[in-house]
């Protein structure tokens, strides 16, 4: 079920009303309703894939309990291995089997050896990368002694499948979200209003910005062979805003929806295109995934408390694995490796935590140096997005070639049709860059708030793409 669909417009109010009709002390009944609603929400695509969520939840629920029962190191390692094999095994089969087998065949073909291979016709379950990492963090935290297991199966299953963030995150930690299923939730009108504002802003970014930018980006990337120079640059920029507004919109709607039910989810985006270097960008982009890899892969490898060669290894591993997490394609691997190369000079010079404050804090406009840093970081990011968006490496390199080696400068102004939306977004987000999201205006006068809400609604009505489209990260 899509957030930007009529189905969800009916589903959400119905679940909301039923949920708050249940007495607030009846936590079990509320959790039952949320679990059923979450399974309906996910099964709307294909009910058969519910078996994967149930299987993953069951394995980690019992593994977590057994980990708490034993201090035997060998047995604990075996239990952790069971969780890793079960969860990553599902991910490997459904997402990576054909990719690795075909890559293996291609490698032998380079040496003149032809191997017979028949690909499996596997449909990638929506959201499998997200809920797999969410359940894994639970068992990993118990194994490390950072978390105690829960005996409340209902709360745990609801935590894994919580419908607002099930399909595309944020990837929640059990330490934050799971306890919220075991305590009383009280309806807070101010929190609900804030949730509605964030949902509205998310719908605006998806329907008006992302889906309109997609028209130009899809055309340019689909016809790059016949397009040259400036238009390709523009196409890369439009894709940068498409993917940002598409993905951050999902997070906004997820966080806002969770607030309606008395839950608090972690922030997932913090205006990443205002970053002053790549390290800051990755602290602001897809925060739940970046911190997941930091805590469960980078730190266990030794992090930055090792010699320079190991630092290089650790950074490359994290970014390449992050690329693979996004998709079974060499384009994602190169995208990850390219970001690693951007990041390495910062980590080696120990300047990766230089920018921890708000850009141009307390100022209306950035300094010349800050503006240059923001622009340079954005250009590097856009260049990397070319690999992310391209279907093959051949397409990516062909796109880049035509960007820089072109014969004419002519292009139609039609490509700039949706540029005012992007400019408007940047202005609003820059003004609100110290807020959790751009429509966080509850402290403003009431007349200003209502004018803002109606303006956003009118823009959605007149300029939004009417056909509901999938969110980009559904494919990951």
MIKOLDO-618326 format. One record per residue: residue in one letter; x, y, z of N, C-alpha, C in turn. Coordinates in pm, whole numbers, padded with zeros to 5 digits, always signed. Layout:
BEGIN
AXYZXYZXYZ...
END
This chain:
BEGIN
X+00085-00119+00000+00000+00000+00000+00089+00124+00000X+00063+00214-00093+00144+00336-00103+00088+00445-00013X+00177+00526+00043+00135+00641+00122+00058+00742+00037X+00094+00749-00091+00035+00848-00181-00080+00789-00263X-00156+00697-00203-00264+00631-00275-00397+00652-00205X-00506+00632-00278-00640+00643-00221-00662+00534-00117X-00602+00417-00140-00615+00307-00044-00567+00350+00095X-00450+00415+00099-00394+00458+00227-00476+00572+00287X-00534+00656+00202-00617+00766+00251-00741+00714+00324X-00785+00593+00290-00896+00528+00360-00845+00447+00477X-00734+00377+00456-00677+00286+00556-00634+00361+00683X-00562+00471+00668-00506+00541+00784-00614+00595+00879X-00713+00669+00831-00816+00718+00925-00892+00604+00993X-00917+00496+00919-00990+00383+00976-00912+00320+01092X-00783+00293+01069-00699+00234+01173-00683+00331+01290X-00667+00460+01259-00651+00563+01362-00773+00567+01454X-00892+00566+01398-01015+00571+01478-01030+00446+01564X-01011+00328+01503-01023+00203+01578-00921+00196+01691X-00800+00244+01663-00691+00238+01760-00723+00320+01885X-00771+00443+01866-00796+00530+01981-00933+00505+02045X-01017+00423+01982-01140+00379+02048-01111+00274+02155X-00996+00208+02142-00955+00109+02242-00908+00185+02367X-00955+00148+02485-00910+00215+02608-00758+00215+02617X-00701+00327+02659-00556+00344+02654-00480+00245+02741X-00547+00188+02840-00481+00089+02926-00478-00050+02863X-00554-00068+02756-00558-00197+02687-00446-00202+02581X-00323-00203+02629-00207-00200+02539-00206-00322+02447X-00242-00437+02502-00242-00560+02422-00336-00549+02304X-00456-00497+02328-00553-00482+02219-00503-00383+02113X-00439-00275+02159-00383-00179+02063-00273-00245+01978X-00190-00325+02042-00082-00392+01969-00137-00494+01870X-00245-00563+01910-00308-00659+01818-00359-00586+01694X-00425-00472+01717-00476-00394+01603-00362-00347+01514X-00254-00297+01574-00139-00250+01495-00075-00363+01417X-00066-00481+01477-00007-00595+01408-00092-00636+01289X-00223-00645+01310-00314-00681+01200-00308-00575+01090X-00312-00448+01132-00307-00338+01033-00177-00342+00955X-00067-00372+01022+00063-00377+00955+00070-00491+00855X+00014-00605+00891+00014-00719+00798-00078-00692+00679X-00190-00624+00703-00278-00586+00592-00206-00488+00500X-00140-00389+00562-00067-00287+00487+00039-00351+00397X+00115-00445+00453+00222-00509+00375+00164-00609+00275X+00065-00687+00320+00006-00788+00231-00071-00731+00114X-00096-00599+00118-00166-00534+00007-00091-00553-00125X+00043-00560-00119+00123-00585-00239+00115-00733-00278X+00152-00819-00186+00151-00963-00211+00151-01033-00075X+00036-01092-00042+00020-01152+00091+00118-01266+00115X+00170-01327+00007+00261-01441+00024+00390-01402+00096X+00432-01277+00080+00557-01234+00142+00544-01207+00291X+00422-01210+00342+00404-01199+00487+00475-01313+00559X+00487-01427+00492+00552-01542+00554+00698-01511+00586X+00763-01425+00505+00903-01391+00529+00918-01304+00655X+00827-01207+00671+00832-01122+00791+00805-01206+00916X+00706-01294+00907+00671-01378+01021+00787-01472+01055X+00851-01528+00952+00965-01618+00975+01080-01543+01041X+01115-01426+00987+01225-01348+01042+01196-01306+01186X+01073-01263+01211+01034-01223+01346+01042-01339+01443X+00995-01457+01400+00995-01575+01486+01137-01617+01524X+01225-01621+01424+01363-01660+01449+01428-01568+01551X+01418-01437+01530+01487-01343+01618+01421-01333+01755X+01292-01356+01763+01226-01356+01894+01281-01467+01982X+01289-01588+01927+01338-01702+02006+01490-01696+02026X+01562-01648+01926+01707-01634+01942+01738-01534+02054X+01663-01423+02057+01683-01323+02160+01663-01380+02300X+01559-01459+02318+01531-01520+02449+01643-01617+02488X+01686-01698+02393+01791-01796+02422+01925-01727+02452X+01953-01616+02385+02077-01542+02412+02080-01492+02556X+01966-01451+02607+01959-01402+02744+01971-01513+02847X+01944-01635+02803+01943-01747+02897+02080-01810+02918X+02172-01783+02828+02302-01852+02836+02418-01754+02837X+02522-01790+02911+02646-01714+02913+02757-01786+02838X+02725-01906+02789+02822-01986+02716+02856-01918+02583X+02984-01882+02566+03025-01806+02447+03000-01882+02317X+03030-02011+02319+03012-02092+02197+02865-02099+02158X+02779-02119+02259+02636-02128+02230+02582-01994+02184X+02630-01885+02244+02584-01751+02204+02626-01720+02061X+02748-01759+02024+02792-01739+01886+02708-01821+01789X+02671-01941+01830+02587-02027+01746+02449-01966+01726X+02394-01911+01833+02262-01847+01824+02267-01723+01735X+02375-01644+01751+02390-01526+01666+02404-01567+01519X+02481-01674+01497+02499-01724+01360+02366-01767+01300X+02279-01827+01383+02147-01870+01335+02066-01750+01289X+02070-01641+01366+01998-01520+01327+02055-01460+01199X+02188-01454+01192+02253-01397+01073+02224-01479+00948X+02233-01611+00961+02209-01698+00845+02064-01690+00800X+01972-01691+00897+01830-01687+00862+01794-01556+00792X+01838-01444+00850+01800-01314+00794+01877-01280+00668X+02010-01293+00674+02090-01261+00555+02072-01365+00447X+02035-01488+00488+02006-01592+00389+01885-01556+00304X+01779-01508+00370+01661-01464+00296+01696-01349+00203X+01772-01254+00257+01812-01138+00177+01898-01182+00058X+01989-01276+00084+02079-01323-00021+02006-01393-00134X+01910-01477-00099+01837-01553-00201+01748-01460-00284X+01670-01378-00218+01572-01296-00288+01634-01175-00359X+01745-01125-00306+01799-01001-00362+01928-01019-00440X+02011-01116-00400+02145-01122-00456+02181-01250-00530X+02096-01351-00526+02133-01480-00587+02168-01465-00735X+02076-01408-00812+02100-01395-00957+02220-01306-00986X+02239-01201-00906+02350-01108-00929+02484-01177-00910X+02501-01248-00800+02630-01311-00773+02657-01428-00868X+02555-01505-00899+02574-01618-00991+02609-01567-01130X+02537-01466-01179+02566-01414-01313+02704-01349-01318X+02744-01281-01209+02878-01222-01203+02986-01330-01204X+02958-01440-01136+03050-01553-01134+03065-01613-01274X+02953-01626-01344+02955-01679-01481+03032-01586-01574X+03009-01456-01560+03077-01357-01644+03228-01361-01621X+03270-01382-01497+03412-01388-01466+03477-01505-01539X+03413-01622-01539+03468-01737-01610+03465-01716-01761X+03364-01643-01809+03353-01618-01952+03472-01536-02002X+03522-01448-01916+03639-01368-01951+03761-01455-01981X+03765-01575-01922+03877-01668-01942+03841-01776-02045X+03732-01752-02119+03694-01844-02224+03621-01969-02178X+03574-01969-02055+03502-02085-02002+03354-02051-01995X+03272-02128-02065+03128-02107-02066+03062-02203-01968X+02992-02148-01871+02919-02228-01774+02770-02211-01797X+02698-02321-01781+02553-02316-01799+02488-02256-01675X+02395-02167-01700+02331-02101-01586+02190-02059-01625X+02098-02085-01536+01960-02044-01557+01917-01961-01437X+01883-01836-01462+01846-01748-01351+01713-01789-01290X+01700-01759-01161+01575-01788-01091+01480-01669-01109X+01355-01700-01133+01255-01595-01148+01203-01557-01009X+01280-01467-00945+01251-01430-00808+01200-01286-00804X+01090-01265-00733+01038-01131-00712+01096-01079-00581X+01151-00958-00584+01210-00901-00464+01099-00852-00372X+01089-00908-00252+00986-00863-00157+01010-00718-00116X+00905-00639-00118+00915-00498-00081+00961-00485+00063X+01061-00400+00086+01104-00367+00221+01190-00471+00291X+01230-00577+00221+01304-00685+00289+01437-00636+00347X+01503-00542+00281+01630-00491+00331+01611-00412+00460X+01495-00349+00474+01470-00266+00591+01435-00350+00713X+01335-00438+00701+01296-00513+00822+01399-00619+00858X+01479-00665+00762+01587-00758+00794+01691-00692+00884X+01730-00569+00850+01828-00498+00932+01769-00460+01068X+01640-00434+01072+01577-00397+01198+01576-00514+01295X+01544-00634+01248+01543-00750+01336+01686-00791+01374X+01779-00774+01280+01918-00808+01309+01976-00720+01421X+01940-00593+01420+01992-00503+01524+01947-00549+01662X+01828-00610+01671+01776-00660+01798+01865-00771+01854X+01893-00872+01771+01974-00984+01819+02120-00942+01841X+02171-00853+01758+02309-00806+01775+02325-00728+01905X+02225-00646+01940+02232-00570+02064+02222-00661+02186X+02140-00765+02177+02131-00861+02288+02263-00936+02302X+02319-00976+02190+02446-01049+02191+02556-00964+02255X+02556-00833+02228+02658-00744+02282+02629-00704+02427X+02513-00744+02478+02478-00708+02615+02422-00569+02629X+02383-00505+02518+02329-00370+02522+02178-00368+02540X+02115-00485+02530+01970-00492+02532+01926-00626+02590X+01816-00626+02661+01758-00751+02712+01647-00795+02619X+01629-00923+02605+01525-00975+02518+01386-00949+02577X+01286-00953+02494+01149-00938+02540+01076-01071+02533X+00991-01096+02628+00908-01218+02627+00771-01189+02566X+00747-01061+02539+00619-01019+02482+00624-01037+02330X+00579-01154+02284+00586-01185+02141+00504-01087+02058X+00387-01049+02109+00301-00957+02035+00370-00823+02013X+00431-00770+02120+00501-00642+02107+00617-00653+02008X+00690-00766+02013+00804-00782+01924+00760-00793+01778X+00658-00873+01751+00610-00888+01613+00555-00756+01560X+00490-00678+01647+00439-00547+01606+00554-00450+01579X+00660-00460+01660+00779-00377+01640+00843-00403+01504X+00856-00529+01467+00920-00563+01339+00837-00516+01221X+00704-00524+01233+00616-00499+01117+00542-00367+01123X+00578-00278+01216+00507-00152+01234+00489-00081+01101X+00365-00066+01056+00339-00029+00916+00391+00107+00872X+00397+00212+00958+00447+00340+00906+00588+00331+00849X+00676+00252+00913+00815+00249+00867+00859+00112+00816X+00763+00024+00791+00795-00113+00753+00866-00123+00619X+00819-00051+00520+00864-00073+00383+00992+00002+00348X+01009+00123+00400+01128+00202+00361+01182+00284+00477X+01168+00234+00597+01232+00295+00712+01161+00416+00767X+01224+00483+00863+01358+00460+00916+01378+00320+00974X+01502+00271+00965+01537+00141+01023+01554+00163+01173X+01454+00124+01250+01453+00154+01393+01534+00053+01473X+01590+00100+01584+01656+00012+01679+01553-00035+01781X+01569-00157+01824+01478-00211+01924+01484-00130+02053X+01600-00077+02087+01615+00000+02210+01528+00125+02210X+01494+00177+02092+01410+00296+02083+01263+00262+02063X+01233+00175+01967+01094+00152+01928+01025+00043+02010X+01093-00066+02038+01029-00179+02106+00967-00141+02241X+01037-00066+02327+00975-00029+02456+00846+00051+02440X+00830+00120+02327+00709+00199+02305+00586+00111+02286X+00609-00016+02251+00497-00110+02236+00457-00174+02369X+00537-00154+02470+00509-00218+02598+00459-00120+02704X+00450+00008+02668+00400+00105+02764+00276+00177+02710X+00204+00236+02799+00078+00302+02765+00103+00422+02674X+00022+00431+02568+00029+00546+02478-00094+00635+02501X-00070+00760+02521-00178+00856+02541-00191+00946+02420X-00313+00975+02380-00333+01062+02265-00293+01205+02301X-00204+01260+02223-00154+01396+02243-00192+01478+02121X-00283+01571+02138-00332+01648+02025-00222+01729+01957X-00129+01782+02035-00020+01861+01976+00075+01772+01894X+00101+01652+01946+00186+01558+01872+00117+01513+01743X-00015+01493+01752-00092+01453+01634-00091+01563+01528X-00107+01688+01572-00101+01800+01478+00035+01807+01411X+00141+01787+01490+00276+01789+01436+00294+01676+01334X+00236+01561+01366+00241+01448+01273+00172+01479+01142X+00057+01545+01149-00016+01580+01028+00062+01681+00943X+00129+01775+01010+00211+01871+00935+00324+01799+00861X+00387+01703+00929+00498+01633+00865+00448+01543+00752X+00332+01483+00768+00272+01404+00660+00244+01493+00539X+00187+01611+00564+00156+01705+00455+00283+01745+00381X+00390+01775+00457+00515+01813+00392+00573+01696+00312X+00561+01576+00365+00609+01459+00293+00533+01437+00163X+00402+01453+00166+00322+01439+00044+00359+01546-00058X+00385+01666-00011+00428+01773-00101+00558+01737-00170X+00656+01690-00093+00786+01656-00152+00774+01541-00251X+00690+01443-00220+00676+01328-00309+00598+01363-00435X+00478+01419-00417+00385+01437-00530+00423+01556-00618X+00473+01662-00555+00504+01783-00632+00650+01786-00679X+00744+01762-00587+00885+01774-00623+00939+01646-00687X+00934+01535-00614+00997+01411-00661+00935+01361-00791X+00802+01353-00795+00737+01295-00913+00748+01385-01035X+00754+01516-01016+00775+01606-01130+00921+01604-01175X+01015+01601-01080+01156+01589-01118+01181+01458-01192X+01106+01354-01156+01122+01223-01219+01095+01229-01369X+01003+01316-01411+00970+01325-01553+01093+01364-01635X+01164+01466-01589+01284+01509-01660+01398+01410-01642X+01419+01365-01517+01529+01273-01489+01514+01143-01567X+01394+01087-01569+01372+00960-01640+01394+00977-01790X+01349+01090-01844+01367+01112-01988+01515+01128-02022X+01586+01208-01943+01728+01233-01971+01810+01105-01956X+01791+01031-01848+01868+00908-01828+01828+00800-01928X+01703+00803-01972+01658+00702-02069+01701+00732-02212X+01741+00857-02238+01777+00895-02375+01912+00967-02380X+02001+00931-02288+02129+01003-02277+02212+00992-02405X+02190+00884-02484+02269+00867-02607+02242+00980-02706X+02121+01037-02701+02081+01140-02796+02085+01280-02737X+02133+01291-02613+02137+01420-02544+02280+01452-02507X+02313+01579-02509+02451+01616-02482+02461+01727-02378X+02576+01736-02318+02618+01847-02236+02526+01895-02126X+02485+02022-02133+02413+02087-02024+02286+02014-01981X+02215+01955-02076+02090+01886-02040+02118+01765-01952X+02230+01698-01976+02267+01583-01893+02303+01629-01752X+02371+01742-01742+02398+01799-01610+02266+01827-01537X+02172+01884-01610+02042+01916-01553+01969+01789-01511X+01979+01685-01594+01915+01558-01561+01969+01499-01433X+02101+01509-01414+02163+01457-01291+02115+01536-01170X+02099+01667-01186+02051+01750-01075+01907+01716-01041X+01824+01698-01145+01685+01663-01121+01674+01527-01051X+01760+01433-01088+01755+01303-01018+01798+01318-00873X+01896+01406-00847+01940+01428-00709+01823+01474-00622X+01740+01563-00678+01626+01612-00600+01511+01511-00603X+01502+01435-00709+01399+01331-00712+01421+01229-00601X+01543+01177-00592+01568+01072-00493+01563+01128-00351X+01611+01250-00333+01606+01309-00199+01461+01331-00155X+01383+01397-00241+01245+01428-00204+01158+01302-00198X+01187+01204-00279+01112+01080-00278+01136+01004-00147X+01264+00986-00112+01299+00906+00004+01270+00979+00135X+01308+01106+00142+01283+01181+00265+01133+01202+00286X+01057+01207+00175+00911+01218+00187+00854+01095+00256X+00905+00977+00218+00857+00854+00284+00886+00861+00433X+01006+00902+00467+01043+00912+00609+00955+01013+00682X+00928+01128+00619+00841+01228+00681+00702+01171+00708X+00646+01103+00609+00512+01047+00625+00512+00937+00730X+00618+00856+00731+00630+00749+00830+00637+00806+00971X+00724+00906+00991+00740+00966+01124+00612+01035+01168X+00548+01108+01074+00423+01176+01106+00311+01080+01138X+00301+00971+01063+00199+00870+01087+00219+00803+01223X+00343+00772+01255+00373+00710+01384+00329+00801+01498X+00347+00931+01482+00306+01026+01587+00155+01020+01612X+00079+00994+01507-00066+00985+01523-00106+00872+01617X-00019+00772+01628-00049+00656+01713+00030+00659+01844X+00094+00771+01872+00166+00786+01998+00307+00730+01998X+00366+00713+01879+00502+00659+01868+00598+00765+01816X+00723+00751+01855+00828+00842+01810+00934+00764+01733X+00953+00800+01607+01056+00737+01524+01175+00830+01510X+01291+00773+01482+01412+00854+01468+01409+00937+01340X+01478+01049+01344+01491+01133+01225+01578+01061+01124X+01541+01072+00995+01615+00999+00892+01687+01090+00793X+01645+01215+00783+01710+01311+00693+01720+01446+00763X+01833+01514+00743+01855+01643+00807+01912+01742+00706X+01836+01769+00598+01876+01864+00494+02015+01830+00440X+02033+01712+00382+02167+01667+00341+02233+01751+00233X+02155+01819+00149+02216+01897+00042+02272+02031+00089X+02264+02057+00219+02331+02173+00277+02461+02132+00346X+02505+02010+00322+02627+01959+00384+02750+02028+00326X+02851+02046+00412+02972+02116+00370+03087+02023+00336X+03070+01895+00360+03163+01794+00309+03089+01660+00308X+03151+01559+00250+03084+01429+00233+03055+01362+00368X+03144+01381+00464+03120+01322+00596+02992+01378+00657X+02974+01509+00644+02851+01569+00696+02731+01520+00617X+02746+01502+00487+02637+01451+00405+02587+01316+00458X+02680+01227+00492+02640+01095+00540+02591+01097+00683X+02613+01205+00755+02548+01220+00885+02407+01274+00870X+02375+01328+00753+02245+01389+00730+02157+01307+00635X+02216+01213+00561+02141+01135+00461+02113+00995+00515X+01987+00951+00506+01948+00816+00548+02017+00779+00679X+01992+00860+00779+02064+00852+00907+02049+00714+00971X+01932+00654+00959+01911+00524+01024+02000+00415+00963X+02024+00421+00832+02112+00321+00769+02258+00354+00795X+02294+00482+00785+02433+00522+00808+02479+00483+00949X+02394+00509+01048+02431+00474+01186+02428+00323+01208X+02343+00252+01133+02339+00105+01142+02474+00048+01097X+02521+00091+00982+02651+00042+00933+02765+00087+01023X+02754+00205+01079+02857+00253+01171+02867+00164+01293X+02751+00132+01352+02750+00058+01478+02774-00092+01462X+02726-00149+01352+02730-00296+01339+02833-00347+01238X+02899-00257+01166+03002-00299+01072+03131-00219+01091X+03121-00087+01087+03241-00002+01094+03313-00014+01228X+03239+00001+01337+03302-00009+01469+03358-00148+01496X+03284-00256+01467+03342-00390+01488+03468-00416+01406X+03481-00350+01291+03602-00364+01210+03721-00287+01269X+03692-00202+01365+03798-00122+01426+03778+00026+01411X+03680+00064+01324+03649+00204+01304+03770+00284+01260X+03791+00399+01323+03905+00485+01288+04017+00473+01391X+04002+00382+01488+04105+00363+01591+04206+00256+01549X+04246+00263+01424+04342+00168+01368+04439+00245+01280X+04537+00175+01222+04632+00244+01134+04564+00285+01004X+04633+00364+00925+04572+00422+00805+04527+00318+00704X+04606+00211+00687+04567+00109+00590+04437+00041+00631X+04422+00016+00760+04299-00047+00809+04182+00052+00803X+04212+00179+00822+04107+00280+00805+04053+00277+00662X+04145+00271+00566+04106+00266+00425+04021+00142+00400X+04068+00028+00452+03991-00097+00436+03851-00085+00494X+03843-00033+00617+03715-00024+00686+03616+00066+00611X+03666+00181+00566+03580+00275+00494+03531+00213+00362X+03622+00148+00289+03584+00087+00162+03481-00024+00184X+03501-00107+00286+03406-00216+00313+03267-00160+00344X+03262-00061+00431+03133-00005+00472+03058+00055+00353X+03127+00133+00272+03059+00199+00161+03023+00102+00049X+03108+00005+00022+03076-00094-00082+02958-00180-00038X+02957-00222+00089+02845-00300+00141+02718-00215+00140X+02732-00087+00173+02617+00003+00166+02563+00011+00024X+02654+00016-00074+02611+00017-00213+02535-00109-00248X+02589-00224-00207+02521-00351-00233+02387-00360-00162X+02377-00303-00044+02250-00302+00027+02141-00238-00059X+02181-00136-00135+02083-00065-00216+02037-00146-00337X+02117-00235-00385+02073-00312-00500+02178-00406-00554X+02132-00510-00620+02221-00612-00676+02263-00570-00817X+02354-00474-00822+02401-00423-00951+02537-00359-00928X+02626-00375-01025+02760-00316-01011+02756-00165-01005X+02649-00105-01056+02636+00041-01047+02632+00087-00902X+02565+00009-00817+02557+00045-00676+02691+00023-00605X+02764-00078-00648+02895-00104-00592+02988+00014-00623X+02987+00059-00748+03071+00173-00787+03027+00299-00715X+02895+00318-00703+02844+00434-00628+02897+00433-00484X+02894+00318-00420+02946+00308-00285+03095+00333-00278X+03170+00274-00373+03316+00291-00375+03353+00436-00401X+03278+00502-00487+03306+00643-00518+03286+00731-00394X+03180+00703-00318+03158+00778-00195+03267+00749-00093X+03320+00626-00094+03432+00593-00006+03555+00677-00042X+03581+00692-00172+03694+00774-00216+03675+00920-00176X+03551+00968-00182+03524+01104-00135+03555+01116+00015X+03521+01011+00090+03527+01014+00236+03668+00995+00290X+03749+00918+00220+03880+00879+00271+03971+00998+00308X+03984+01101+00225+04072+01212+00265+04030+01275+00398X+03900+01276+00425+03851+01335+00549+03888+01249+00669X+03872+01118+00654+03902+01028+00767+04052+01020+00792X+04131+01024+00684+04276+01014+00699+04337+01141+00759X+04272+01255+00735+04322+01381+00792+04248+01417+00921X+04164+01326+00967+04088+01342+01092+04001+01469+01090X+03949+01500+00973+03862+01617+00960+03718+01577+00926X+03686+01449+00947+03554+01399+00912+03444+01448+01007X+03481+01503+01121+03381+01556+01214+03397+01708+01230X+03439+01770+01123+03462+01915+01126+03331+01992+01135X+03228+01943+01065+03102+02015+01058+02993+01940+01134X+02970+01981+01257+02867+01919+01340+02756+02018+01375X+02771+02142+01332+02672+02244+01363+02578+02265+01245X+02486+02358+01261+02395+02395+01153+02467+02485+01054X+02455+02460+00924+02521+02547+00825+02478+02693+00842X+02576+02782+00840+02550+02926+00852+02459+02955+00971X+02490+02892+01082+02404+02905+01201+02391+03050+01244X+02265+03092+01262+02238+03229+01306+02247+03332+01196X+02271+03290+01071+02285+03382+00959+02177+03355+00854X+02145+03458+00778+02047+03442+00671+02108+03372+00551X+02232+03408+00519+02300+03347+00405+02436+03292+00450X+02488+03192+00381+02618+03136+00419+02731+03227+00375X+02845+03207+00435+02964+03279+00390+03006+03225+00254X+03094+03296+00188+03142+03252+00057+03206+03113+00068X+03282+03092+00173+03349+02962+00191+03246+02851+00214X+03146+02879+00298+03043+02777+00322+02964+02747+00195X+02932+02852+00122+02858+02832-00004+02939+02745-00100X+03068+02772-00111+03155+02693-00198+03158+02547-00151X+03172+02526-00021+03178+02389+00032+03047+02314+00007X+02934+02383+00026+02804+02321+00001+02789+02286-00146X+02825+02380-00233+02812+02357-00377+02903+02244-00423X+03026+02243-00375+03122+02139-00415+03074+02001-00368X+03024+01993-00247+02974+01866-00195+02853+01819-00275X+02766+01913-00312+02649+01877-00392+02690+01826-00530X+02790+01888-00591+02838+01843-00723+02894+01701-00714X+02974+01675-00611+03029+01540-00592+02916+01438-00575X+02816+01476-00498+02702+01386-00474+02626+01359-00602X+02601+01464-00680+02528+01447-00808+02605+01356-00902X+02736+01371-00906+02818+01287-00993+02804+01140-00952X+02805+01113-00822+02789+00976-00775+02649+00923-00805X+02548+01011-00799+02410+00967-00827+02396+00914-00969X+02481+00957-01060+02473+00907-01198+02488+00756-01201X+02581+00703-01123+02599+00558-01115+02479+00493-01047X+02428+00557-00944+02313+00504-00871+02192+00491-00963X+02170+00590-01049+02050+00594-01134+02064+00509-01260X+02184+00491-01311+02203+00420-01438+02175+00272-01423X+02125+00213-01530+02092+00070-01528+02216-00018-01532X+02320+00028-01603+02444-00049-01615+02562+00046-01605X+02680-00010-01585+02800+00073-01583+02825+00135-01721X+02790+00062-01826+02805+00115-01962+02721+00241-01978X+02598+00236-01927+02511+00354-01932+02570+00469-01852X+02623+00439-01734+02678+00543-01648+02795+00614-01715X+02888+00535-01770+03005+00595-01835+02967+00665-01964X+02867+00613-02034+02819+00679-02155+02755+00813-02121X+02679+00817-02013+02616+00940-01966+02723+01044-01932X+02824+01002-01857+02932+01094-01816+03010+01144-01937X+03035+01054-02033+03107+01093-02155+03032+01202-02228X+02900+01185-02245+02822+01284-02318+02805+01415-02241X+02824+01408-02107+02818+01531-02028+02934+01623-02061X+03051+01565-02079+03172+01647-02093+03223+01659-02237X+03184+01567-02321+03230+01570-02460+03110+01587-02552X+03069+01710-02570+02950+01739-02650+02984+01835-02763X+02899+01834-02865+02927+01913-02985+02847+02042-02990X+02734+02048-02920+02653+02169-02925+02603+02204-02785X+02564+02330-02767+02516+02377-02638+02365+02398-02639X+02299+02359-02746+02156+02387-02758+02073+02296-02668X+01973+02355-02607+01879+02276-02527+01750+02355-02512X+01643+02282-02487+01511+02344-02478+01483+02390-02336X+01414+02504-02324+01377+02555-02193+01275+02467-02122X+01217+02373-02196+01118+02283-02135+01179+02200-02024X+01311+02178-02033+01379+02100-01929+01379+02173-01795X+01358+02305-01799+01358+02385-01676+01217+02400-01619X+01121+02330-01676+00981+02346-01638+00958+02332-01488X+01025+02233-01429+01000+02205-01286+01108+02263-01195X+01197+02342-01253+01306+02398-01174+01258+02493-01064X+01152+02572-01088+01102+02660-00980+01062+02584-00854X+01012+02460-00871+00977+02380-00754+01101+02349-00670X+01210+02316-00740+01335+02283-00671+01388+02406-00598X+01386+02520-00665+01434+02644-00603+01351+02678-00480X+01219+02665-00495+01130+02693-00383+01157+02602-00264X+01179+02474-00294+01211+02377-00188+01338+02418-00114X+01442+02453-00191+01570+02490-00130+01557+02613-00041X+01480+02711-00085+01461+02833-00006+01391+02802+00126X+01283+02723+00118+01206+02689+00239+01292+02608+00335X+01362+02507+00282+01442+02421+00369+01561+02498+00428X+01615+02592+00353+01726+02671+00407+01677+02757+00525X+01561+02817+00510+01505+02899+00617+01476+02814+00741X+01433+02690+00719+01393+02600+00827+01501+02498+00864X+01625+02521+00825+01729+02420+00837+01764+02381+00982X+01717+02460+01079+01740+02424+01219+01621+02350+01278X+01520+02319+01195+01402+02247+01239+01411+02100+01196X+01325+02017+01255+01324+01875+01222+01276+01852+01078X+01182+01933+01033+01133+01926+00895+01083+02065+00857X+01069+02092+00729+01050+02229+00682+00915+02291+00718X+00813+02209+00743+00681+02263+00776+00657+02265+00927X+00766+02257+01003+00755+02266+01149+00738+02413+01187X+00612+02458+01190+00583+02601+01211+00481+02620+01323X+00476+02526+01417+00374+02534+01523+00391+02657+01612X+00511+02717+01612+00534+02836+01695+00494+02966+01624X+00458+02955+01496+00420+03074+01420+00276+03115+01452X+00237+03239+01421+00097+03282+01443+00000+03193+01366X-00121+03179+01418-00217+03086+01360-00252+03121+01216X-00263+03251+01185-00297+03289+01048-00186+03247+00950X-00058+03258+00995+00055+03217+00910+00052+03067+00887X+00018+02991+00991+00014+02845+00978-00093+02802+00879X-00213+02856+00892-00320+02812+00804-00299+02857+00660X-00242+02974+00640-00208+03017+00503-00105+02921+00443X-00008+02880+00525+00095+02787+00478+00033+02652+00442X-00056+02600+00528-00117+02469+00500-00198+02473+00371X-00281+02577+00355-00365+02585+00236-00281+02608+00111X-00173+02682+00124-00084+02703+00009-00023+02571-00037X+00025+02492+00059+00084+02362+00025-00022+02271-00038X-00142+02271+00019-00250+02187-00036-00286+02230-00179X-00293+02360-00203-00325+02409-00337-00215+02372-00437X-00089+02382-00396+00021+02345-00485+00014+02196-00517X-00015+02114-00415-00030+01970-00438-00143+01945-00538X-00256+02015-00519-00374+01994-00604-00348+02035-00748X-00283+02150-00768-00266+02202-00904-00140+02151-00974X-00035+02121-00898+00092+02085-00961+00139+01943-00930X+00071+01875-00840+00112+01740-00805+00082+01641-00917X+00160+01534-00922+00137+01428-01021+00021+01344-00971X-00083+01332-01051-00207+01268-01006-00196+01117-00993X-00114+01055-01075-00101+00909-01070-00004+00871-00959X-00052+00793-00862+00034+00754-00751+00144+00661-00801X+00266+00693-00765+00381+00615-00810+00453+00556-00690X+00524+00447-00714+00601+00384-00607+00711+00477-00559X+00747+00462-00433+00866+00531-00382+00989+00457-00429X+01094+00531-00463+01214+00472-00520+01270+00361-00432X+01270+00380-00301+01335+00284-00212+01251+00159-00189X+01135+00148-00252+01060+00021-00246+01140-00091-00312X+01225-00056-00408+01300-00157-00481+01421-00206-00403X+01448-00146-00286+01565-00184-00208+01524-00264-00085
END
